[in-house]
Amino acid sequence: MVKKAPRRTAERILEVTLELFNRFGEPNVSTTLISAELGISPGNLYYHYPAKDELINSLFDRYEKALNELLNASDSVRDVEDAWFFMHTLFELIWQYRFLYRDLNDLLSKNRRLETHFQWVLKNKTRSVRAMLDSMSRSGAMHIDSREMEPTATSMVVVLTYWLSFEYVKDPRNALEPESAQAALLRGAHHVLNLLIPYLEAGQRTHLMKLVGAYTTAPGTHPA
């Protein structure tokens, strides 16, 4: 049992660090604050994570692993219903690690490893969205010229990547607080999928509008 204690401490450190980063933003959270929140000495924190970048990289590794697993399911998306669930699930994962997106440019400018890996994240997101569009085209849910596939996928990835930044700029005090999550994620999914409107089969377009209407008028949400 004694041998497992360091692993439990390391896990707890990451959990609390993620919570603080998400709440206050990574630049505003020091290792001193993290150790105080945990009730441990700075030396104990440094034993597990000798530098703040190691905390950031460890959290990013968890995010990247979960993201890649999720993106691999994109080619099973057949229609608007599947796409809505897929995009909302993507936004839920992004929300769990929202500090990465809230402070993205700052983080990339300071962390070379993150800069390199996030380029792969963008490539994998784009590849995944292209696979989703291709699958929906083959199922007859949408009709899109092959020449429009790449720019449409790129536009969707831009919204996926910067949606929470947009939400934050609109309402810095509240946008990234837990009580705002559901409405923000629904708006994000709506705006990503809205890019498909010109290409959707008529019945699928109608179904998307019904989904948007049902979710954005639910208690605790409101239209964008």
C-alpha positions in Angstrom: 0.0 0.0 0.0 2.8 2.4 0.8 4.3 2.1 -2.7 1.0 3.3 -4.2 0.9 6.5 -2.2 3.1 8.5 -4.7 0.9 7.6 -7.6 -2.2 8.7 -5.7 -0.5 11.9 -4.8 0.5 12.5 -8.4 -3.0 11.9 -9.6 -4.5 14.2 -7.0 -2.0 16.9 -8.0 -3.1 16.7 -11.6 -6.8 16.8 -10.7 -6.4 19.9 -8.5 -4.2 21.6 -11.1 -6.7 21.0 -13.8 -9.5 22.5 -11.7 -7.4 25.6 -10.9 -6.2 26.0 -14.5 -9.8 25.8 -15.7 -11.1 28.2 -13.1 -8.4 30.9 -13.1 -6.4 30.3 -16.3 -3.0 28.7 -16.4 -1.0 32.0 -16.3 -2.8 33.0 -13.1 -2.0 29.7 -11.2 1.4 29.3 -9.5 2.9 26.1 -8.1 2.6 27.8 -4.7 -1.2 28.1 -5.2 -1.4 24.5 -6.3 0.5 23.1 -3.3 -1.5 25.4 -0.9 -4.8 24.1 -2.5 -3.6 20.5 -2.0 -2.3 21.1 1.5 1.1 19.8 0.7 4.5 21.5 0.7 6.0 23.0 -2.5 8.8 20.4 -2.1 6.3 17.5 -2.2 4.8 19.0 -5.4 8.2 19.4 -7.0 9.0 15.8 -6.1 6.3 14.7 -8.5 6.4 17.6 -11.0 9.6 19.5 -10.9 8.3 22.3 -13.1 5.0 23.8 -14.0 5.5 22.8 -17.7 5.5 19.2 -16.5 2.0 19.6 -15.0 0.8 21.3 -18.3 2.3 18.5 -20.4 0.9 15.7 -18.3 -2.6 17.2 -18.5 -2.2 17.8 -22.3 -1.1 14.1 -22.7 -4.3 13.0 -21.0 -6.4 15.3 -23.2 -4.6 14.2 -26.4 -5.1 10.5 -25.6 -8.8 11.0 -24.9 -9.2 13.1 -28.0 -7.6 10.6 -30.3 -9.8 7.9 -29.0 -12.9 10.0 -29.7 -11.8 11.2 -33.1 -11.4 7.6 -34.3 -15.2 7.3 -34.1 -15.8 9.9 -36.7 -16.1 7.5 -39.6 -19.1 5.9 -37.9 -21.1 9.2 -38.2 -23.9 8.6 -40.7 -26.4 11.4 -40.3 -27.2 14.6 -38.4 -28.2 12.8 -35.3 -24.8 11.1 -35.1 -23.0 14.3 -36.0 -24.8 16.2 -33.3 -23.8 13.6 -30.7 -20.2 13.4 -32.0 -19.7 17.2 -31.9 -21.3 17.7 -28.5 -19.0 14.9 -27.2 -16.0 16.7 -28.7 -17.0 19.9 -27.0 -17.5 18.2 -23.7 -13.9 16.9 -23.8 -12.6 20.3 -24.8 -14.6 21.8 -21.9 -12.9 19.4 -19.5 -9.5 20.8 -20.5 -10.7 24.3 -21.4 -7.7 26.0 -19.9 -5.7 24.8 -23.0 -8.1 26.6 -25.3 -8.6 29.7 -23.0 -4.9 30.3 -23.0 -3.9 28.6 -26.2 -1.7 31.2 -27.8 0.1 32.0 -24.6 0.7 28.4 -23.8 2.1 27.6 -27.3 4.4 30.6 -27.2 6.0 29.3 -24.0 6.0 25.5 -24.5 7.7 24.1 -27.6 6.4 20.6 -26.9 2.8 21.8 -26.7 3.3 23.9 -29.9 4.4 20.8 -31.8 1.7 18.5 -30.4 -1.1 20.9 -30.9 -0.3 21.1 -34.6 -0.9 17.3 -34.6 -4.2 17.9 -32.7 -5.3 20.3 -35.5 -4.3 17.8 -38.2 -6.1 14.9 -36.4 -9.3 17.0 -35.9 -9.3 18.0 -39.6 -8.7 14.4 -40.7 -11.5 13.2 -38.4 -14.0 15.8 -39.6 -13.2 15.0 -43.2 -13.9 11.3 -42.4 -17.2 12.3 -40.9 -18.2 14.4 -44.0 -17.2 11.5 -46.2 -19.2 9.0 -44.2 -22.3 11.3 -44.2 -21.9 11.8 -48.0 -21.7 8.0 -48.6 -24.9 7.5 -46.5 -26.8 10.1 -48.5 -27.3 12.5 -45.6 -25.4 15.2 -47.4 -24.1 16.1 -50.9 -20.8 18.0 -51.0 -18.4 18.5 -53.9 -15.0 16.9 -53.2 -13.4 20.3 -53.8 -15.4 21.7 -50.9 -14.6 19.0 -48.4 -11.3 20.3 -47.2 -12.3 24.0 -46.7 -15.5 22.9 -45.0 -13.6 20.6 -42.6 -11.1 23.3 -41.9 -13.8 25.8 -41.1 -15.4 23.3 -38.7 -12.1 22.8 -37.0 -11.6 26.5 -36.6 -14.9 26.8 -34.8 -14.1 23.7 -32.7 -10.8 25.2 -31.7 -11.8 28.8 -30.9 -15.4 28.5 -29.8 -14.6 28.7 -26.1 -12.4 31.7 -26.8 -15.3 33.4 -28.5 -17.6 32.6 -25.5 -14.9 34.0 -23.1 -14.6 37.3 -25.0 -18.4 37.7 -25.0 -18.6 37.2 -21.2 -15.2 37.0 -19.5 -16.7 36.7 -16.0 -19.1 33.8 -16.6 -18.4 32.1 -19.9 -16.0 29.4 -18.6 -17.7 28.8 -15.3 -19.3 25.3 -14.7 -22.8 26.6 -14.8 -22.3 28.0 -18.3 -21.0 24.7 -19.7 -24.2 23.2 -21.1 -25.3 26.3 -23.0 -21.8 27.0 -24.4 -21.4 23.4 -25.6 -24.8 23.4 -27.3 -24.1 26.7 -29.0 -20.8 25.3 -30.2 -22.2 22.1 -31.6 -25.0 24.2 -33.3 -22.5 26.6 -35.0 -20.1 23.8 -36.2 -23.0 21.8 -37.7 -24.6 24.9 -39.2 -21.7 25.0 -41.6 -23.2 21.8 -43.2 -26.6 23.4 -43.9 -25.9 24.1 -47.7 -24.9 20.4 -48.2 -27.5 18.5 -46.1 -30.3 16.6 -47.7 -33.6 18.4 -47.1 -34.8 15.9 -44.4 -31.5 16.1 -42.6 -31.5 19.9 -42.7 -35.0 19.9 -41.1 -33.9 17.4 -38.5 -30.9 19.5 -37.6 -33.2 22.6 -37.1 -35.4 20.5 -34.8 -32.4 19.3 -32.8 -31.2 22.9 -32.4 -34.6 24.1 -31.4 -35.1 21.3 -28.9 -31.8 21.8 -27.1 -31.4 25.5 -27.2 -34.9 26.0 -25.7 -34.3 23.5 -22.9 -34.1 24.8 -19.3 -30.7 26.4 -18.6 -29.9 27.1 -22.2 -30.6 29.9 -24.6 -30.0 30.5 -28.3 -26.7 32.1 -29.5 
